Amino acid sequence: MVDEQGRVSGQQFSEKPVLRLARKDILGIQEMSASEISLILDTAESFKEVSTREIKKVPTLRGKTVINLFYEASTRTRTSFEIAAKRLSADTINISTSTSSVAKGETLIDTAKNLEAMNPDCIIIRHSASGAPHLLARLMRVPVINAGDGAHEHPTQALLDLFTVREKKGKLAGLNVAIVGDILHSRVARSNIYGFTKMGAEVHLAGPRTMMPAGVEKLGVRWHSNLREVVPQADVIMMLRIQLERQGSGFFPTLREYSRFFGLNLEVLKEAKPEVLIMHPGPMNRGVEISPEVADGPFSVILDQVTNGVAVRMALLYLLVGGERETDRSSV
Protein backbone atom coordinates (compact mmCIF):
# COMPACT_ATOMS: atom_id res chain seq x y z
CA MET A 1 0.00 0.00 0.00
CA VAL A 2 1.18 3.53 -0.75
CA ASP A 3 0.46 6.18 1.86
CA GLU A 4 -0.28 9.86 1.23
CA GLN A 5 3.42 10.68 1.49
CA GLY A 6 4.20 8.29 -1.33
CA ARG A 7 5.77 5.57 0.83
CA VAL A 8 5.12 1.93 0.00
CA SER A 9 3.97 -0.06 3.03
CA GLY A 10 2.42 -3.37 3.91
CA GLN A 11 4.87 -5.80 2.27
CA GLN A 12 6.73 -7.95 4.79
CA PHE A 13 10.22 -9.26 4.07
CA SER A 14 12.14 -11.86 6.08
CA GLU A 15 15.45 -10.19 5.25
CA LYS A 16 16.49 -6.55 4.96
CA PRO A 17 14.20 -5.27 2.18
CA VAL A 18 15.52 -3.79 -1.04
CA LEU A 19 13.41 -0.87 -2.19
CA ARG A 20 15.35 -0.40 -5.39
CA LEU A 21 16.44 -2.86 -8.04
CA ALA A 22 20.14 -3.60 -8.01
CA ARG A 23 20.26 -3.05 -11.79
CA LYS A 24 20.24 0.43 -13.32
CA ASP A 25 18.07 -0.38 -16.34
CA ILE A 26 15.13 -2.54 -17.42
CA LEU A 27 16.18 -3.86 -20.82
CA GLY A 28 14.69 -7.35 -20.97
CA ILE A 29 13.17 -10.20 -19.01
CA GLN A 30 15.84 -12.64 -20.19
CA GLU A 31 18.46 -11.03 -17.95
CA MET A 32 16.22 -10.72 -14.88
CA SER A 33 15.95 -13.18 -12.00
CA ALA A 34 12.75 -14.62 -10.58
CA SER A 35 13.33 -12.67 -7.36
CA GLU A 36 13.60 -9.39 -9.27
CA ILE A 37 10.38 -10.14 -11.12
CA SER A 38 8.64 -10.95 -7.83
CA LEU A 39 9.85 -7.68 -6.30
CA ILE A 40 8.40 -5.72 -9.22
CA LEU A 41 5.06 -7.57 -9.06
CA ASP A 42 4.81 -7.13 -5.30
CA THR A 43 5.54 -3.42 -5.60
CA ALA A 44 2.99 -3.05 -8.41
CA GLU A 45 0.38 -4.65 -6.18
CA SER A 46 0.91 -1.85 -3.67
CA PHE A 47 0.77 0.87 -6.30
CA LYS A 48 -2.41 -0.39 -7.97
CA GLU A 49 -4.48 1.05 -5.13
CA VAL A 50 -3.38 4.59 -6.04
CA SER A 51 -5.33 4.44 -9.29
CA THR A 52 -8.58 3.75 -7.40
CA ARG A 53 -8.38 6.94 -5.32
CA GLU A 54 -10.37 10.06 -6.01
CA ILE A 55 -7.09 11.96 -6.31
CA LYS A 56 -4.84 9.56 -8.20
CA LYS A 57 -1.48 10.96 -7.23
CA VAL A 58 1.29 10.49 -4.67
CA PRO A 59 4.41 12.67 -4.33
CA THR A 60 6.90 9.79 -4.64
CA LEU A 61 8.76 11.17 -7.68
CA ARG A 62 8.12 14.87 -7.18
CA GLY A 63 10.93 16.84 -8.79
CA LYS A 64 11.95 13.96 -11.09
CA THR A 65 11.78 14.14 -14.88
CA VAL A 66 10.87 11.17 -17.08
CA ILE A 67 11.33 11.28 -20.87
CA ASN A 68 9.30 9.06 -23.21
CA LEU A 69 11.39 8.65 -26.36
CA PHE A 70 9.29 6.74 -28.88
CA TYR A 71 10.63 5.96 -32.34
CA GLU A 72 7.58 3.80 -33.10
CA ALA A 73 3.87 4.47 -32.87
CA SER A 74 2.25 3.56 -29.56
CA THR A 75 -1.00 4.18 -27.73
CA ARG A 76 -1.19 1.93 -24.67
CA THR A 77 2.49 1.76 -23.72
CA ARG A 78 3.33 5.45 -24.05
CA THR A 79 0.10 6.60 -22.40
CA SER A 80 0.54 4.06 -19.62
CA PHE A 81 4.09 5.23 -18.89
CA GLU A 82 2.99 8.86 -18.93
CA ILE A 83 0.08 8.22 -16.56
CA ALA A 84 2.32 6.14 -14.29
CA ALA A 85 4.90 8.93 -14.04
CA LYS A 86 2.28 11.61 -13.44
CA ARG A 87 0.58 9.57 -10.71
CA LEU A 88 3.96 9.50 -9.00
CA SER A 89 4.14 13.32 -9.45
CA ALA A 90 7.02 13.21 -11.93
CA ASP A 91 7.33 15.67 -14.80
CA THR A 92 6.96 13.90 -18.15
CA ILE A 93 8.27 14.81 -21.59
CA ASN A 94 7.03 12.96 -24.70
CA ILE A 95 9.28 12.92 -27.76
CA SER A 96 8.26 11.41 -31.08
CA THR A 97 10.58 11.13 -34.06
CA SER A 98 8.29 13.12 -36.35
CA THR A 99 8.68 16.22 -34.17
CA SER A 100 12.30 15.78 -33.10
CA SER A 101 15.71 16.30 -34.66
CA VAL A 102 15.65 12.65 -35.71
CA ALA A 103 13.58 13.85 -38.67
CA LYS A 104 16.60 15.99 -39.60
CA GLY A 105 19.01 13.07 -39.50
CA GLU A 106 20.22 13.14 -35.88
CA THR A 107 21.55 9.79 -34.67
CA LEU A 108 20.28 7.91 -31.63
CA ILE A 109 23.63 8.47 -29.91
CA ASP A 110 23.50 12.23 -30.42
CA THR A 111 19.90 12.32 -29.28
CA ALA A 112 20.85 10.43 -26.13
CA LYS A 113 23.79 12.71 -25.33
CA ASN A 114 21.67 15.82 -25.80
CA LEU A 115 18.87 14.49 -23.63
CA GLU A 116 21.26 13.52 -20.85
CA ALA A 117 22.76 17.01 -20.94
CA MET A 118 19.34 18.24 -19.77
CA ASN A 119 19.63 16.05 -16.63
CA PRO A 120 16.49 13.86 -16.81
CA ASP A 121 16.04 11.09 -14.24
CA CYS A 122 14.84 8.30 -16.55
CA ILE A 123 14.58 7.58 -20.27
CA ILE A 124 11.89 5.27 -21.65
CA ILE A 125 12.58 4.22 -25.23
CA ARG A 126 10.72 2.32 -27.94
CA HIS A 127 12.69 1.66 -31.11
CA SER A 128 12.31 -0.43 -34.25
CA ALA A 129 15.92 -1.66 -33.98
CA SER A 130 16.61 -4.54 -31.62
CA GLY A 131 19.25 -3.53 -29.09
CA ALA A 132 18.64 0.23 -29.27
CA PRO A 133 17.76 0.48 -25.53
CA HIS A 134 20.93 -1.47 -24.67
CA LEU A 135 23.02 1.03 -26.63
CA LEU A 136 21.32 3.90 -24.84
CA ALA A 137 21.86 2.27 -21.44
CA ARG A 138 25.60 1.96 -22.07
CA LEU A 139 25.83 5.64 -22.96
CA MET A 140 23.67 7.16 -20.24
CA ARG A 141 24.11 7.48 -16.50
CA VAL A 142 20.35 7.58 -15.84
CA PRO A 143 18.05 4.54 -15.91
CA VAL A 144 16.77 3.36 -19.28
CA ILE A 145 13.56 1.35 -19.65
CA ASN A 146 12.93 -0.68 -22.78
CA ALA A 147 9.38 -0.05 -24.04
CA GLY A 148 9.89 -2.43 -26.96
CA ASP A 149 12.86 -2.88 -29.31
CA GLY A 150 12.25 -4.38 -32.72
CA ALA A 151 11.31 -8.04 -32.52
CA HIS A 152 13.54 -8.53 -29.47
CA GLU A 153 11.76 -7.84 -26.16
CA HIS A 154 8.97 -5.85 -24.53
CA PRO A 155 9.73 -6.40 -20.83
CA THR A 156 7.09 -4.15 -19.27
CA GLN A 157 4.33 -5.86 -21.27
CA ALA A 158 5.46 -9.24 -19.95
CA LEU A 159 5.58 -7.89 -16.40
CA LEU A 160 2.02 -6.59 -16.59
CA ASP A 161 0.93 -9.92 -18.11
CA LEU A 162 2.58 -11.80 -15.25
CA PHE A 163 0.97 -9.44 -12.76
CA THR A 164 -2.48 -9.94 -14.29
CA VAL A 165 -2.22 -13.73 -14.26
CA ARG A 166 -0.91 -13.81 -10.68
CA GLU A 167 -3.69 -11.46 -9.61
CA LYS A 168 -6.39 -13.64 -11.20
CA LYS A 169 -4.94 -17.08 -10.47
CA GLY A 170 -3.12 -16.37 -7.21
CA LYS A 171 0.06 -17.97 -8.53
CA LEU A 172 2.30 -18.40 -11.57
CA ALA A 173 4.17 -21.62 -10.83
CA GLY A 174 2.54 -24.72 -12.25
CA LEU A 175 0.22 -22.91 -14.66
CA ASN A 176 -0.12 -23.94 -18.30
CA VAL A 177 0.26 -20.92 -20.59
CA ALA A 178 -0.49 -21.04 -24.32
CA ILE A 179 0.90 -18.27 -26.54
CA VAL A 180 -0.67 -18.33 -29.99
CA GLY A 181 0.25 -16.63 -33.25
CA ASP A 182 3.17 -14.79 -34.77
CA ILE A 183 5.92 -15.79 -32.34
CA LEU A 184 8.71 -15.06 -34.82
CA HIS A 185 8.06 -11.31 -35.03
CA SER A 186 6.67 -10.78 -31.51
CA ARG A 187 8.79 -9.10 -28.83
CA VAL A 188 5.86 -9.65 -26.45
CA ALA A 189 6.06 -13.40 -26.99
CA ARG A 190 9.78 -13.51 -26.25
CA SER A 191 9.49 -11.54 -23.02
CA ASN A 192 6.52 -13.62 -21.88
CA ILE A 193 8.32 -16.89 -22.64
CA TYR A 194 11.23 -15.76 -20.49
CA GLY A 195 8.95 -14.42 -17.77
CA PHE A 196 6.51 -17.29 -17.39
CA THR A 197 9.22 -19.98 -17.55
CA LYS A 198 11.34 -18.15 -14.95
CA MET A 199 8.31 -18.04 -12.66
CA GLY A 200 7.63 -21.76 -12.97
CA ALA A 201 4.86 -21.89 -15.57
CA GLU A 202 4.74 -24.35 -18.48
CA VAL A 203 4.62 -22.54 -21.82
CA HIS A 204 3.19 -23.94 -25.06
CA LEU A 205 3.30 -22.17 -28.42
CA ALA A 206 0.85 -22.58 -31.28
CA GLY A 207 1.10 -21.14 -34.75
CA PRO A 208 2.35 -21.82 -38.26
CA ARG A 209 5.86 -23.24 -38.41
CA THR A 210 6.79 -20.30 -40.64
CA MET A 211 6.07 -18.01 -37.68
CA MET A 212 8.23 -19.88 -35.16
CA PRO A 213 11.84 -18.88 -34.47
CA ALA A 214 14.43 -21.52 -35.30
CA GLY A 215 15.29 -23.59 -32.23
CA VAL A 216 12.45 -22.15 -30.16
CA GLU A 217 12.25 -25.39 -28.17
CA LYS A 218 15.62 -24.48 -26.61
CA LEU A 219 13.76 -21.79 -24.65
CA GLY A 220 12.02 -24.51 -22.65
CA VAL A 221 8.71 -24.37 -24.52
CA ARG A 222 6.77 -26.74 -26.79
CA TRP A 223 5.49 -25.86 -30.26
CA HIS A 224 2.16 -27.11 -31.62
CA SER A 225 0.95 -26.78 -35.18
CA ASN A 226 -2.70 -27.06 -34.11
CA LEU A 227 -4.45 -24.52 -31.88
CA ARG A 228 -6.84 -27.16 -30.58
CA GLU A 229 -3.90 -29.09 -29.11
CA VAL A 230 -3.12 -26.34 -26.60
CA VAL A 231 -6.57 -24.98 -25.71
CA PRO A 232 -7.96 -27.83 -23.53
CA GLN A 233 -5.10 -27.86 -20.98
CA ALA A 234 -4.33 -24.13 -20.95
CA ASP A 235 -4.94 -22.01 -17.84
CA VAL A 236 -4.03 -18.91 -19.85
CA ILE A 237 -4.40 -18.35 -23.60
CA MET A 238 -2.51 -15.36 -24.97
CA MET A 239 -3.37 -14.39 -28.54
CA LEU A 240 -0.88 -12.39 -30.57
CA ARG A 241 -1.44 -9.93 -33.38
CA ILE A 242 -0.13 -10.72 -36.85
CA GLN A 243 2.89 -8.42 -37.16
CA LEU A 244 2.26 -7.38 -40.77
CA GLU A 245 4.55 -4.35 -40.45
CA ARG A 246 7.53 -6.61 -39.62
CA GLN A 247 6.80 -9.36 -42.12
CA GLY A 248 7.62 -9.98 -45.72
CA SER A 249 5.38 -12.29 -47.70
CA GLY A 250 4.89 -16.04 -47.68
CA PHE A 251 4.33 -16.64 -43.96
CA PHE A 252 0.72 -17.74 -44.57
CA PRO A 253 -1.60 -17.79 -47.60
CA THR A 254 -4.34 -15.38 -46.47
CA LEU A 255 -5.65 -13.76 -43.30
CA ARG A 256 -8.86 -15.76 -43.72
CA GLU A 257 -6.96 -19.04 -43.73
CA TYR A 258 -4.84 -17.98 -40.77
CA SER A 259 -8.00 -17.10 -38.82
CA ARG A 260 -9.55 -20.43 -39.70
CA PHE A 261 -6.70 -22.45 -38.22
CA PHE A 262 -5.30 -20.17 -35.49
CA GLY A 263 -8.08 -17.73 -34.64
CA LEU A 264 -9.71 -18.02 -31.22
CA ASN A 265 -13.49 -18.02 -31.52
CA LEU A 266 -16.41 -19.29 -29.45
CA GLU A 267 -16.32 -22.71 -31.09
CA VAL A 268 -12.68 -23.29 -30.16
CA LEU A 269 -13.22 -21.77 -26.72
CA LYS A 270 -15.78 -24.50 -25.91
CA GLU A 271 -12.83 -26.87 -25.48
CA ALA A 272 -11.11 -24.64 -22.89
CA LYS A 273 -11.14 -24.90 -19.12
CA PRO A 274 -14.08 -23.13 -17.45
CA GLU A 275 -11.72 -20.76 -15.60
CA VAL A 276 -9.38 -20.02 -18.50
CA LEU A 277 -7.97 -16.50 -18.91
CA ILE A 278 -7.93 -14.92 -22.37
CA MET A 279 -5.20 -12.32 -22.94
CA HIS A 280 -4.01 -10.10 -25.77
CA PRO A 281 -1.26 -7.44 -25.64
CA GLY A 282 -3.02 -5.27 -28.24
CA PRO A 283 -3.71 -3.79 -30.61
CA MET A 284 -6.16 -6.50 -31.65
CA ASN A 285 -7.08 -7.55 -35.16
CA ARG A 286 -10.65 -8.46 -34.36
CA GLY A 287 -11.91 -11.28 -36.50
CA VAL A 288 -8.38 -12.44 -37.36
CA GLU A 289 -6.55 -13.81 -34.31
CA ILE A 290 -9.49 -13.31 -31.95
CA SER A 291 -13.22 -12.94 -32.44
CA PRO A 292 -15.06 -9.96 -30.91
CA GLU A 293 -17.20 -12.34 -28.83
CA VAL A 294 -14.10 -13.81 -27.19
CA ALA A 295 -12.27 -10.49 -26.81
CA ASP A 296 -15.25 -8.97 -25.01
CA GLY A 297 -16.38 -12.17 -23.30
CA PRO A 298 -16.35 -13.23 -19.64
CA PHE A 299 -12.98 -14.99 -19.86
CA SER A 300 -11.18 -11.96 -21.26
CA VAL A 301 -8.77 -10.02 -19.02
CA ILE A 302 -7.55 -7.78 -21.84
CA LEU A 303 -8.71 -4.55 -20.20
CA ASP A 304 -7.31 -5.76 -16.86
CA GLN A 305 -3.94 -5.97 -18.61
CA VAL A 306 -4.24 -2.32 -19.58
CA THR A 307 -5.21 -1.29 -16.05
CA ASN A 308 -2.38 -3.28 -14.52
CA GLY A 309 0.11 -1.77 -16.95
CA VAL A 310 -0.09 1.53 -15.09
CA ALA A 311 0.60 -0.12 -11.72
CA VAL A 312 3.55 -2.13 -13.06
CA ARG A 313 5.12 0.90 -14.70
CA MET A 314 4.62 2.93 -11.53
CA ALA A 315 6.46 0.18 -9.68
CA LEU A 316 9.35 0.22 -12.14
CA LEU A 317 9.75 3.99 -11.97
CA TYR A 318 9.66 3.83 -8.18
CA LEU A 319 12.21 1.01 -8.00
CA LEU A 320 14.60 2.60 -10.51
CA VAL A 321 14.24 6.28 -9.73
CA GLY A 322 12.53 6.84 -6.42
CA GLY A 323 13.47 4.00 -4.12
CA GLU A 324 16.42 3.50 -1.84
CA ARG A 325 18.74 0.57 -2.33
CA GLU A 326 18.60 -0.47 1.31
CA THR A 327 16.64 0.36 4.43
CA ASP A 328 16.64 -0.67 8.06
CA ARG A 329 12.87 -0.80 8.21
CA SER A 330 11.18 -4.20 8.52
CA SER A 331 8.64 -3.40 5.82
CA VAL A 332 8.31 -1.27 2.73
C-alpha positions in Angstrom: 0.0 0.0 0.0 1.2 3.5 -0.8 0.5 6.2 1.9 -0.3 9.9 1.2 3.4 10.7 1.5 4.2 8.3 -1.3 5.8 5.6 0.8 5.1 1.9 0.0 4.0 -0.1 3.0 2.4 -3.4 3.9 4.9 -5.8 2.3 6.7 -8.0 4.8 10.2 -9.3 4.1 12.1 -11.9 6.1 15.4 -10.2 5.3 16.5 -6.6 5.0 14.2 -5.3 2.2 15.5 -3.8 -1.0 13.4 -0.9 -2.2 15.3 -0.4 -5.4 16.4 -2.9 -8.0 20.1 -3.6 -8.0 20.3 -3.0 -11.8 20.2 0.4 -13.3 18.1 -0.4 -16.3 15.1 -2.5 -17.4 16.2 -3.9 -20.8 14.7 -7.4 -21.0 13.2 -10.2 -19.0 15.8 -12.6 -20.2 18.5 -11.0 -17.9 16.2 -10.7 -14.9 16.0 -13.2 -12.0 12.7 -14.6 -10.6 13.3 -12.7 -7.4 13.6 -9.4 -9.3 10.4 -10.1 -11.1 8.6 -11.0 -7.8 9.8 -7.7 -6.3 8.4 -5.7 -9.2 5.1 -7.6 -9.1 4.8 -7.1 -5.3 5.5 -3.4 -5.6 3.0 -3.0 -8.4 0.4 -4.6 -6.2 0.9 -1.9 -3.7 0.8 0.9 -6.3 -2.4 -0.4 -8.0 -4.5 1.0 -5.1 -3.4 4.6 -6.0 -5.3 4.4 -9.3 -8.6 3.8 -7.4 -8.4 6.9 -5.3 -10.4 10.1 -6.0 -7.1 12.0 -6.3 -4.8 9.6 -8.2 -1.5 11.0 -7.2 1.3 10.5 -4.7 4.4 12.7 -4.3 6.9 9.8 -4.6 8.8 11.2 -7.7 8.1 14.9 -7.2 10.9 16.8 -8.8 12.0 14.0 -11.1 11.8 14.1 -14.9 10.9 11.2 -17.1 11.3 11.3 -20.9 9.3 9.1 -23.2 11.4 8.6 -26.4 9.3 6.7 -28.9 10.6 6.0 -32.3 7.6 3.8 -33.1 3.9 4.5 -32.9 2.3 3.6 -29.6 -1.0 4.2 -27.7 -1.2 1.9 -24.7 2.5 1.8 -23.7 3.3 5.5 -24.0 0.1 6.6 -22.4 0.5 4.1 -19.6 4.1 5.2 -18.9 3.0 8.9 -18.9 0.1 8.2 -16.6 2.3 6.1 -14.3 4.9 8.9 -14.0 2.3 11.6 -13.4 0.6 9.6 -10.7 4.0 9.5 -9.0 4.1 13.3 -9.4 7.0 13.2 -11.9 7.3 15.7 -14.8 7.0 13.9 -18.1 8.3 14.8 -21.6 7.0 13.0 -24.7 9.3 12.9 -27.8 8.3 11.4 -31.1 10.6 11.1 -34.1 8.3 13.1 -36.3 8.7 16.2 -34.2 12.3 15.8 -33.1 15.7 16.3 -34.7 15.7 12.7 -35.7 13.6 13.8 -38.7 16.6 16.0 -39.6 19.0 13.1 -39.5 20.2 13.1 -35.9 21.6 9.8 -34.7 20.3 7.9 -31.6 23.6 8.5 -29.9 23.5 12.2 -30.4 19.9 12.3 -29.3 20.9 10.4 -26.1 23.8 12.7 -25.3 21.7 15.8 -25.8 18.9 14.5 -23.6 21.3 13.5 -20.9 22.8 17.0 -20.9 19.3 18.2 -19.8 19.6 16.1 -16.6 16.5 13.9 -16.8 16.0 11.1 -14.2 14.8 8.3 -16.5 14.6 7.6 -20.3 11.9 5.3 -21.6 12.6 4.2 -25.2 10.7 2.3 -27.9 12.7 1.7 -31.1 12.3 -0.4 -34.3 15.9 -1.7 -34.0 16.6 -4.5 -31.6 19.2 -3.5 -29.1 18.6 0.2 -29.3 17.8 0.5 -25.5 20.9 -1.5 -24.7 23.0 1.0 -26.6 21.3 3.9 -24.8 21.9 2.3 -21.4 25.6 2.0 -22.1 25.8 5.6 -23.0 23.7 7.2 -20.2 24.1 7.5 -16.5 20.4 7.6 -15.8 18.0 4.5 -15.9 16.8 3.4 -19.3 13.6 1.4 -19.7 12.9 -0.7 -22.8 9.4 0.0 -24.0 9.9 -2.4 -27.0 12.9 -2.9 -29.3 12.3 -4.4 -32.7 11.3 -8.0 -32.5 13.5 -8.5 -29.5 11.8 -7.8 -26.2 9.0 -5.9 -24.5 9.7 -6.4 -20.8 7.1 -4.2 -19.3 4.3 -5.9 -21.3 5.5 -9.2 -20.0 5.6 -7.9 -16.4 2.0 -6.6 -16.6 0.9 -9.9 -18.1 2.6 -11.8 -15.2 1.0 -9.4 -12.8 -2.5 -9.9 -14.3 -2.2 -13.7 -14.3 -0.9 -13.8 -10.7 -3.7 -11.5 -9.6 -6.4 -13.6 -11.2 -4.9 -17.1 -10.5 -3.1 -16.4 -7.2 0.1 -18.0 -8.5 2.3 -18.4 -11.6 4.2 -21.6 -10.8 2.5 -24.7 -12.2 0.2 -22.9 -14.7 -0.1 -23.9 -18.3 0.3 -20.9 -20.6 -0.5 -21.0 -24.3 0.9 -18.3 -26.5 -0.7 -18.3 -30.0 0.2 -16.6 -33.3 3.2 -14.8 -34.8 5.9 -15.8 -32.3 8.7 -15.1 -34.8 8.1 -11.3 -35.0 6.7 -10.8 -31.5 8.8 -9.1 -28.8 5.9 -9.6 -26.4 6.1 -13.4 -27.0 9.8 -13.5 -26.2 9.5 -11.5 -23.0 6.5 -13.6 -21.9 8.3 -16.9 -22.6 11.2 -15.8 -20.5 9.0 -14.4 -17.8 6.5 -17.3 -17.4 9.2 -20.0 -17.5 11.3 -18.2 -15.0 8.3 -18.0 -12.7 7.6 -21.8 -13.0 4.9 -21.9 -15.6 4.7 -24.3 -18.5 4.6 -22.5 -21.8 3.2 -23.9 -25.1 3.3 -22.2 -28.4 0.8 -22.6 -31.3 1.1 -21.1 -34.7 2.4 -21.8 -38.3 5.9 -23.2 -38.4 6.8 -20.3 -40.6 6.1 -18.0 -37.7 8.2 -19.9 -35.2 11.8 -18.9 -34.5 14.4 -21.5 -35.3 15.3 -23.6 -32.2 12.4 -22.2 -30.2 12.3 -25.4 -28.2 15.6 -24.5 -26.6 13.8 -21.8 -24.6 12.0 -24.5 -22.6 8.7 -24.4 -24.5 6.8 -26.7 -26.8 5.5 -25.9 -30.3 2.2 -27.1 -31.6 0.9 -26.8 -35.2 -2.7 -27.1 -34.1 -4.4 -24.5 -31.9 -6.8 -27.2 -30.6 -3.9 -29.1 -29.1 -3.1 -26.3 -26.6 -6.6 -25.0 -25.7 -8.0 -27.8 -23.5 -5.1 -27.9 -21.0 -4.3 -24.1 -20.9 -4.9 -22.0 -17.8 -4.0 -18.9 -19.8 -4.4 -18.3 -23.6 -2.5 -15.4 -25.0 -3.4 -14.4 -28.5 -0.9 -12.4 -30.6 -1.4 -9.9 -33.4 -0.1 -10.7 -36.8 2.9 -8.4 -37.2 2.3 -7.4 -40.8 4.5 -4.3 -40.4 7.5 -6.6 -39.6 6.8 -9.4 -42.1 7.6 -10.0 -45.7 5.4 -12.3 -47.7 4.9 -16.0 -47.7 4.3 -16.6 -44.0 0.7 -17.7 -44.6 -1.6 -17.8 -47.6 -4.3 -15.4 -46.5 -5.7 -13.8 -43.3 -8.9 -15.8 -43.7 -7.0 -19.0 -43.7 -4.8 -18.0 -40.8 -8.0 -17.1 -38.8 -9.6 -20.4 -39.7 -6.7 -22.4 -38.2 -5.3 -20.2 -35.5 -8.1 -17.7 -34.6 -9.7 -18.0 -31.2 -13.5 -18.0 -31.5 -16.4 -19.3 -29.4 -16.3 -22.7 -31.1 -12.7 -23.3 -30.2 -13.2 -21.8 -26.7 -15.8 -24.5 -25.9 -12.8 -26.9 -25.5 -11.1 -24.6 -22.9 -11.1 -24.9 -19.1 -14.1 -23.1 -17.5 -11.7 -20.8 -15.6 -9.4 -20.0 -18.5 -8.0 -16.5 -18.9 -7.9 -14.9 -22.4 -5.2 -12.3 -22.9 -4.0 -10.1 -25.8 -1.3 -7.4 -25.6 -3.0 -5.3 -28.2 -3.7 -3.8 -30.6 -6.2 -6.5 -31.6 -7.1 -7.5 -35.2 -10.7 -8.5 -34.4 -11.9 -11.3 -36.5 -8.4 -12.4 -37.4 -6.6 -13.8 -34.3 -9.5 -13.3 -32.0 -13.2 -12.9 -32.4 -15.1 -10.0 -30.9 -17.2 -12.3 -28.8 -14.1 -13.8 -27.2 -12.3 -10.5 -26.8 -15.3 -9.0 -25.0 -16.4 -12.2 -23.3 -16.4 -13.2 -19.6 -13.0 -15.0 -19.9 -11.2 -12.0 -21.3 -8.8 -10.0 -19.0 -7.6 -7.8 -21.8 -8.7 -4.5 -20.2 -7.3 -5.8 -16.9 -3.9 -6.0 -18.6 -4.2 -2.3 -19.6 -5.2 -1.3 -16.0 -2.4 -3.3 -14.5 0.1 -1.8 -17.0 -0.1 1.5 -15.1 0.6 -0.1 -11.7 3.5 -2.1 -13.1 5.1 0.9 -14.7 4.6 2.9 -11.5 6.5 0.2 -9.7 9.4 0.2 -12.1 9.7 4.0 -12.0 9.7 3.8 -8.2 12.2 1.0 -8.0 14.6 2.6 -10.5 14.2 6.3 -9.7 12.5 6.8 -6.4 13.5 4.0 -4.1 16.4 3.5 -1.8 18.7 0.6 -2.3 18.6 -0.5 1.3 16.6 0.4 4.4 16.6 -0.7 8.1 12.9 -0.8 8.2 11.2 -4.2 8.5 8.6 -3.4 5.8 8.3 -1.3 2.7 
